[in-house]
């Protein structure tokens, strides 16, 4: 499993960005795919995730502003971010969780920087 993330950048507060993450494997084989973010000096935190059945979960801080979705035909997930705030500034990481034979495997893509200016 290899994850390729893209779509970060610099945006003004209130603006929008869309992140994409392509999985080299079928996303049907994943229990979850999602996005985490991390700022220097802090732990990586979950932003949003989606199950192979399309069930979504969001951090309280992004509910109502961010939307995660999946395109199974492209093995790709997206994070549509709207109403961006300076505190959303972070490196965003794509994640996939795969459960096989009683074990859980976590995969990470390279980070993509999102910077929101005030």
C-alpha positions, 0 to 999 in steps of 0.5 A: 500500500502506497499513499500519494497525497496532494492539494495543500497550499496557502490560502486566506482565512475563509477560503477553501482547499481540496486534498486528494490521496491516491491509494495504490491498493483498492480502498475496498481493502481498507477498514478506514482511510482518512486524514490526520494533521500535525503542527510542530510540537503537537501530536498528530490528530485525526481530522476525518476518516471514512470507512469502506462502507462510506461511514464518516467521522470528523474531529469536532473542530472541523465538523460542518467545514470539512467533508471527506469523500471517496471515489472507489473507482479511482482508489482516491479519497478527498478532503474538501476543506472550507471556512478555513481558519489559521488554526487549520494550518498544519501538515496533513497526512493521508492514512489508511488502516487495514485489518488482516488476520487479526492484525492492524496495519497503518499506512501513511502518505507523505504530508502536504502543507496547508497554511491558512493566513489571517 
